[in-house]
Amino acid sequence: MKKTLILGATPNPDRYAYMATSKLKAYGHEVLPVGIKKGEIEGIRIENTPPQYEGVDTITLYLNPENQKPYYDYIFSLKPKRIIFNPGTENFDLIRLAKERGIETELGCTLVMLSIGTY
């Protein structure tokens, strides 16, 4: 199972970041929700101050490109194997920087990837 950080997590069940966290958990992945809104998702606390984690496999983004910029150093400090850019989060500057560091990038939808078995 892939330890996955959800960047842009929210306690709002109508948002895709919430749904992805819930579905990742249901599929047995360890989820690490990080966002600016306080709350929890299915008993998992949303971290408002980005913590350092070890062994992060995937970061799945739910922030628009402008809101991603303050997190660049944080993202790279986690040394993920890949970053998933969900619809609306496509950021070709961050993609370039990630590839320069040997991080795999995917333009896709975490929810779709889980449902078709390509996560």
One Martini backbone bead per residue (centre of mass of N, CA, C, O) as a GRO file, in nm:
protein
  119
    1MET     BB    1   0.101   0.033   0.015
    2LYS     BB    2   0.044   0.388  -0.015
    3LYS     BB    3   0.182   0.659   0.108
    4THR     BB    4  -0.047   0.944   0.133
    5LEU     BB    5  -0.052   1.282   0.046
    6ILE     BB    6  -0.295   1.536   0.105
    7LEU     BB    7  -0.297   1.837  -0.074
    8GLY     BB    8  -0.591   2.003   0.030
    9ALA     BB    9  -0.743   1.930   0.262
   10THR     BB   10  -1.091   1.864   0.374
   11PRO     BB   11  -1.400   1.852   0.566
   12ASN     BB   12  -1.552   1.853   0.293
   13PRO     BB   13  -1.753   1.606   0.144
   14ASP     BB   14  -1.779   1.763  -0.151
   15ARG     BB   15  -1.479   1.717  -0.190
   16TYR     BB   16  -1.225   1.553  -0.351
   17ALA     BB   17  -1.021   1.534  -0.116
   18TYR     BB   18  -1.210   1.380   0.067
   19MET     BB   19  -1.278   1.141  -0.119
   20ALA     BB   20  -0.986   1.045  -0.155
   21THR     BB   21  -0.925   0.984   0.136
   22SER     BB   22  -1.150   0.778   0.178
   23LYS     BB   23  -1.068   0.582  -0.056
   24LEU     BB   24  -0.780   0.524   0.028
   25LYS     BB   25  -0.856   0.401   0.298
   26ALA     BB   26  -1.043   0.175   0.181
   27TYR     BB   27  -0.778   0.058   0.014
   28GLY     BB   28  -0.534   0.073   0.253
   29HIS     BB   29  -0.414   0.346   0.270
   30GLU     BB   30  -0.201   0.574   0.387
   31VAL     BB   31  -0.316   0.884   0.523
   32LEU     BB   32  -0.213   1.248   0.477
   33PRO     BB   33  -0.370   1.519   0.577
   34VAL     BB   34  -0.331   1.850   0.422
   35GLY     BB   35  -0.442   2.175   0.550
   36ILE     BB   36  -0.619   2.479   0.640
   37LYS     BB   37  -0.850   2.313   0.747
   38LYS     BB   38  -1.013   2.219   1.012
   39GLY     BB   39  -1.017   1.865   1.092
   40GLU     BB   40  -1.173   1.565   0.953
   41ILE     BB   41  -1.129   1.226   0.807
   42GLU     BB   42  -1.240   0.956   0.924
   43GLY     BB   43  -1.052   1.024   1.196
   44ILE     BB   44  -0.854   1.210   1.035
   45ARG     BB   45  -0.636   1.448   1.081
   46ILE     BB   46  -0.588   1.768   0.980
   47GLU     BB   47  -0.303   1.921   0.886
   48ASN     BB   48  -0.194   2.267   0.922
   49THR     BB   49   0.100   2.180   0.975
   50PRO     BB   50   0.347   2.067   0.797
   51PRO     BB   51   0.470   1.762   0.830
   52GLN     BB   52   0.712   1.530   0.881
   53TYR     BB   53   0.763   1.257   0.667
   54GLU     BB   54   0.806   0.916   0.614
   55GLY     BB   55   0.760   0.733   0.323
   56VAL     BB   56   0.650   0.889   0.084
   57ASP     BB   57   0.505   0.808  -0.218
   58THR     BB   58   0.246   1.011  -0.240
   59ILE     BB   59   0.127   1.309  -0.397
   60THR     BB   60  -0.192   1.467  -0.381
   61LEU     BB   61  -0.343   1.730  -0.555
   62TYR     BB   62  -0.571   2.019  -0.420
   63LEU     BB   63  -0.420   2.266  -0.567
   64ASN     BB   64  -0.357   2.532  -0.710
   65PRO     BB   65  -0.077   2.656  -0.847
   66GLU     BB   66  -0.055   2.908  -0.662
   67ASN     BB   67  -0.096   2.735  -0.386
   68GLN     BB   68   0.170   2.556  -0.422
   69LYS     BB   69   0.429   2.733  -0.390
   70PRO     BB   70   0.466   2.723  -0.065
   71TYR     BB   71   0.519   2.383  -0.100
   72TYR     BB   72   0.775   2.298  -0.247
   73ASP     BB   73   0.977   2.236  -0.019
   74TYR     BB   74   0.797   2.031   0.120
   75ILE     BB   75   0.765   1.827  -0.104
   76PHE     BB   76   1.077   1.772  -0.139
   77SER     BB   77   1.134   1.684   0.163
   78LEU     BB   78   0.966   1.404   0.128
   79LYS     BB   79   1.050   1.231  -0.117
   80PRO     BB   80   0.874   1.141  -0.340
   81LYS     BB   81   0.789   0.932  -0.606
   82ARG     BB   82   0.509   1.096  -0.647
   83ILE     BB   83   0.287   1.315  -0.844
   84ILE     BB   84  -0.052   1.417  -0.838
   85PHE     BB   85  -0.246   1.587  -1.089
   86ASN     BB   86  -0.529   1.704  -1.058
   87PRO     BB   87  -0.783   1.853  -1.170
   88GLY     BB   88  -0.660   2.196  -1.164
   89THR     BB   89  -0.329   2.132  -1.081
   90GLU     BB   90  -0.172   2.202  -1.313
   91ASN     BB   91   0.207   2.226  -1.307
   92PHE     BB   92   0.483   2.277  -1.503
   93ASP     BB   93   0.690   2.374  -1.298
   94LEU     BB   94   0.664   2.142  -1.091
   95ILE     BB   95   0.717   1.916  -1.287
   96ARG     BB   96   1.004   1.996  -1.361
   97LEU     BB   97   1.122   1.994  -1.071
   98ALA     BB   98   1.057   1.699  -1.014
   99LYS     BB   99   1.212   1.566  -1.249
  100GLU     BB  100   1.493   1.681  -1.158
  101ARG     BB  101   1.444   1.483  -0.882
  102GLY     BB  102   1.304   1.201  -0.976
  103ILE     BB  103   0.995   1.261  -0.997
  104GLU     BB  104   0.704   1.141  -1.051
  105THR     BB  105   0.440   1.228  -1.288
  106GLU     BB  106   0.075   1.295  -1.285
  107LEU     BB  107  -0.202   1.326  -1.494
  108GLY     BB  108  -0.486   1.297  -1.278
  109CYS     BB  109  -0.724   1.086  -1.100
  110THR     BB  110  -0.744   0.937  -0.810
  111LEU     BB  111  -1.031   0.817  -0.825
  112VAL     BB  112  -0.995   0.677  -1.099
  113MET     BB  113  -0.743   0.513  -1.039
  114LEU     BB  114  -0.876   0.341  -0.820
  115SER     BB  115  -1.125   0.230  -0.991
  116ILE     BB  116  -0.910   0.100  -1.228
  117GLY     BB  117  -0.619   0.009  -1.094
  118THR     BB  118  -0.372   0.261  -1.128
  119TYR     BB  119  -0.251   0.350  -0.838
   0.00000   0.00000   0.00000
